[in-house]
Amino acid sequence: MRHLALLLSLLPALTGAATDPLSPVGAWRTVDDATKKPKSIVRILEKDGSLVATVEKFLDPAADPGKKCTQCSDERKDQPILGMTIMSGLKKDGDAWSGGRILDPENGKTYRCTVNVVDQGRRLEMRGYVGIFFRTQVWERAD
């Protein structure tokens, strides 16, 4: 019985689920900037003290599951977007996470980024920067 209790206590860490509702770790529903419709599910994990995010699923039934990042200029060029790491390097900075980079697979550009969990953990503010200019997207928790 004690082994079962230990296993159950480790389950969130093993599955990548957030034990803290204010943690950015978990699945997030992204929104298309143009249509304002749900676009994809992005899974954020914490590895070695920094956040990493991958595209887990497209939500538009018409989306091509084999779509590739044709505009990427790094090792992700012409690689499938599904399963692709699009964010990395964010470290805890007070209540937020900063110092990372995020890729927009639509245009192949990478941006400096920060994330901040808001609304009691139901939403994530993803902010991408180019110089002093920035754009913020709000993602909704999907798990």
C-alpha positions in Angstrom: 0.0 0.0 0.0 2.9 2.4 0.8 4.3 1.8 -2.7 1.0 2.7 -4.3 0.9 6.0 -2.3 4.4 6.8 -3.4 3.6 6.1 -7.0 0.5 8.2 -6.9 2.4 11.1 -5.3 4.9 10.9 -8.2 2.3 10.6 -11.0 2.0 14.4 -11.7 5.8 14.7 -12.2 5.9 11.5 -14.4 3.1 12.7 -16.6 4.3 16.3 -16.9 1.1 17.6 -15.2 1.4 20.6 -13.0 1.0 20.1 -9.3 0.8 23.8 -8.8 -2.2 25.5 -10.6 0.0 28.6 -10.9 2.7 26.7 -12.8 3.0 27.1 -16.5 3.6 23.3 -16.8 0.8 21.6 -18.7 -1.2 21.7 -21.9 -2.3 25.1 -23.3 -4.7 26.0 -26.0 -3.3 28.6 -28.4 -5.4 31.1 -30.3 -5.0 32.2 -33.9 -4.3 36.0 -34.0 -6.3 36.5 -37.2 -9.3 34.3 -36.6 -9.3 34.3 -32.8 -10.2 30.6 -33.0 -8.4 27.9 -31.0 -5.4 26.8 -33.1 -3.3 24.2 -31.3 -2.4 22.5 -28.0 1.1 23.3 -26.8 2.6 21.2 -23.9 4.9 23.0 -21.6 7.3 20.9 -19.5 10.0 21.9 -17.0 13.4 20.4 -17.7 16.5 21.2 -15.6 14.9 24.3 -14.2 13.8 25.8 -17.5 10.6 25.6 -19.6 10.3 23.8 -22.9 7.2 23.7 -25.1 6.2 21.5 -28.0 3.3 21.6 -30.4 1.1 18.6 -29.4 -2.0 18.9 -31.5 -3.7 21.1 -34.2 -7.3 22.0 -33.3 -8.5 23.0 -36.7 -9.8 19.8 -38.4 -8.7 21.2 -41.8 -5.1 21.7 -40.6 -2.5 19.5 -42.4 -1.0 17.2 -39.7 2.1 16.9 -41.8 2.6 20.7 -42.1 6.3 21.6 -42.0 8.1 24.7 -40.9 9.2 25.8 -44.3 10.1 29.3 -43.2 12.4 28.2 -40.3 16.1 28.9 -40.9 17.6 26.7 -38.2 17.6 22.9 -37.6 13.8 23.0 -37.7 13.7 24.0 -41.3 11.3 21.7 -43.2 10.6 19.7 -40.1 7.0 18.8 -39.0 5.4 21.4 -36.7 3.6 18.7 -34.7 6.0 17.6 -32.1 8.3 20.5 -32.7 9.9 22.4 -29.8 8.8 26.0 -30.2 9.9 27.4 -26.9 12.9 26.9 -24.6 15.2 28.5 -22.1 12.7 30.3 -19.8 13.8 30.4 -16.2 11.7 31.4 -13.1 11.9 35.1 -12.5 9.7 36.0 -9.5 6.1 35.2 -10.5 6.9 35.0 -14.2 9.3 33.0 -16.4 11.7 34.9 -18.7 15.0 34.7 -20.7 13.7 32.2 -23.3 13.0 32.1 -27.0 9.8 31.2 -28.9 9.4 30.2 -32.5 6.5 31.3 -34.6 6.3 28.3 -37.0 4.1 30.3 -39.4 6.9 32.7 -40.3 10.0 30.9 -39.0 11.0 33.8 -36.7 12.2 33.4 -33.1 11.5 36.0 -30.5 12.6 36.6 -26.9 9.7 35.7 -24.6 8.3 35.7 -21.1 5.3 33.8 -19.7 3.1 34.7 -16.8 0.3 32.5 -15.4 -2.8 34.6 -14.6 -6.5 34.1 -13.7 -5.8 31.5 -11.0 -3.9 29.4 -13.4 -6.5 29.3 -16.1 -4.6 31.5 -18.6 -1.1 32.1 -19.6 0.2 35.4 -21.0 2.8 34.6 -23.6 4.7 37.7 -24.6 7.2 37.7 -27.5 9.7 40.6 -28.0 11.5 42.1 -30.9 13.7 44.9 -29.5 11.4 47.1 -27.3 8.3 46.0 -29.2 6.2 43.1 -28.0 3.0 41.2 -28.7 1.1 39.2 -26.1 -1.1 36.2 -26.7 -3.3 34.7 -24.0 -3.4 30.9 -24.0 -6.0 28.9 -22.0 -5.2 25.9 -19.9 -6.3 22.7 -21.7 -5.6 20.1 -19.0 
